[in-house]
Amino acid sequence: MGFHDYWLHGITVFMGFFAMMNPLGNIPIFLGMVKDFDEETQNKVALRSVLAAFIIIVVFCIFGHIIFRMFGITLPAFQIAGGIIVFIIGFQMLNARDNSIHTQTQEEKEQMVKEAGDMAISPLGIPLLAGPGTISTAMNFVGVEKSVWNGLLVICIFSLICVITYFMFLSARKISKKINPGILKVISRIMGLILTVIAVQMFINGIEGTIDIFHKI
């Protein structure tokens, strides 16, 4: 591809990743999940989640097809597993208890930091940011032009999306300071409901993909 083709391809890749990652749509989800954490912990969750997503996508850009073949994994199976994980998190957010009156002990604070680290990897990093859709999109873009330059282009553009997502997550923290705690609680419940719906849709997509595979056999 010439320079003009790479430029057009780069725009297509950017728009594709932006639509799949949906940084704007993930802001309230992030806000609902980290509302009980302090500022420093929220910053760490934001950074670790985008780093986890970036690492996952880079790995699948380079070794994706090999990994899928090696373990006999299909994209529908990945979608079903991701749906189950997201559903569990969404259900927990729907039934979360308000601990704003309770004063945390040092042990509870340490446990919350640990939970925040785990949350940054899953479900925020994967499968919400680097989910089945984002992974398949990355693998498809890399496969369009099987060259080192195209692979680097896809990775660089995804890193830009990660930077945008990170700063949007930081803005979510600033927004949370100006919102009434009661409203935050409502937002958390709504986002929990949305997450469960997203999870069900992921599960349905996985089932449909599985049926299509059986039809092709």
N, C-alpha and C positions, 0 to 999 in steps of 0.2 A: 504493500500500500504506500501511496505517496503521502506527502505532508498534509494535503487537503483531506485525503481519505482518513488519515489518522485523527485529524481534527474533528471531523464529523463522527467518526467512531467513538472518540473520546466523549463528545457531547451525549451520544446515545448511551454509553456506559454510565456516565454521571447520572442521567435522568433515570436509567433503569435501577441503579443502586439507591438513588434517593427515594424512588417510589417504593422499593422493597424495604429499605431500612426505616422509612417514614419518621425522620427525626422529630418533626412537629407533632405527629400523633403519639410518639413515645414520651413526650414531655409530661403529660398528666399521669401516665402509667408510672414513670420514674418518680414523680412527685408523690403518688400514692404509696409507693413501696418504701421510700426513704424518709417519710414524714416524721418518724420517731427518732431518727438519728441526728446527732449534732452536726455542725457545719463541716468539721474536719472529716468525719466519717462519710458524709454525703459526697464530699469532693473525691474521697478515695473510691467510693462505689462508682461514681461517674467515670473516673479515669480507668479503673480496672475493667469495667464493663466494655468500654470501647476498645481497650487493649486486647481483651479476650476475643471480642468480635473480629478485630483486625488479624490476630494470630490465626484464628480458625479459618478465615477466608483465604489468607495467604497459603495456609497448608492445603486447603482444598483446590486453590488455583493451581498449585504445583503438583500435588499428589492425589487430587480428588478421584479421578477415574481409577487409579491404582488401588486406593483405599476401598472404594466401593466393590471392585472386583475381588480384592484380597479377602474381604470379610463377607462377600456375598450380600452386600447391603443394596437395597433398592431405595430410590427416593421416596416412594410411598411409605415404606417402613419407617424411614426417617421422619416423615410427616406425622405418622401415627404416634411415634414415640414422643416427638416434640409437642404434639397436641395434649398428650397425657400429662407431661411435665407442666405445661402452661396452665392446664385445667386445675391441677392441684394448687398451684400458686394463686390463681384467681379465686378459687374456693376459699383459701385461707384468708385472702384479703377481704372477701365478702363477710367472713365471720370473725374478723379481727376485733379484739377487745380494746377499748380505750384505756390506756395506762397513764394518761396525762396527770392524774392526781397522785399516782404512786411514785414515791421517791426511790430511784434505783440505787441498789447497793453497788459496790465496786465490782463484785463478782458478776452481777447482772449486766453492768456496762461492758465488761470484758466479753461476756457471752454475746452481747449485741454487736460488738465490733467483729467478732468471729462470724456471726450470722450475716453481717453486712458484706464481709469478704466473700462468703459463699454465694450470696445473692448476686454479687457483681458478676460472678462467673456464670451461674445459672439461677434464675432464668433470664437475667438481663443480657449478659453476653451472648449466651446461647440457650434457648432458641429464639429469644425475642429480637435481638439485633442481627445475629448471624444464624437465622433460622433456615429451614429447608428451602424457602423461596430465594433468600439471598445467596445461599450456597449454590443452588442450581443456576442462578443468574450468573454468578461469577464463573462457574465452570463452562457455561455456554459462551460467555464473552471471550474467555481464554481460547475456546475451541474454534471461534470464528476465524482467527488467523493464528495458526500454530507457529508462533515465532517468539523469541525471547523478548523483543521489543513490545509486542502486543501484551505479553504477560506482565511486563513491568508497567505498561500503561494502565492496565486493569487494576493492578495492586496500588499504584500511585493514586488513582482516582478514588479507590475505596478508602485509602488513608485520608483523603480530603473529606470524604463523607463522615469518617470517624471523628475528625477534628470538629466539623460542623455539629455533629451530634453531641460531642463533649461540651461545647460551649452552650448548646441549647439546654443540656442537663444542668449546667451551672446557673443558667438563667432561671431554671425551675426552682432552684434553691432560693434565689432572691425573691421569686414570686411567692414562695411559701411563707416568707417572713411577713408579707403584707396581707395574707389571707387569714381570716378568722379560723381558729382550730376546728370549730364545728363544721365549717365549709370544707376544710381539709378532710375531715372524717367522711363527709358525704362523697367527696371526690374519690377517696380511697375505695368506698363501696362501689361507686359507679365504675371505676377502673377495674375492680375485681370482677364485676359483671361482664365488662367488655372483654377482659382477658379470658373468661370462661367461654364466651361466644367465639373469640378468635381460636381458642383451643378446639372447640367443637368443629369449626370450619376446617382447621388443619387436619383433624381426624377424618372428616368427610372426604377431603381432598386425597388423603392417604388411601382410604377405602376405594374411592373411584379409580385411583391410579393402580391399585392392586387388581381390581376387576379388569382394567384395560390390559394389564400384563397377562392375566389368565386368558383373555380373549385372543391375544396374539400367539399363545402357545398352540 
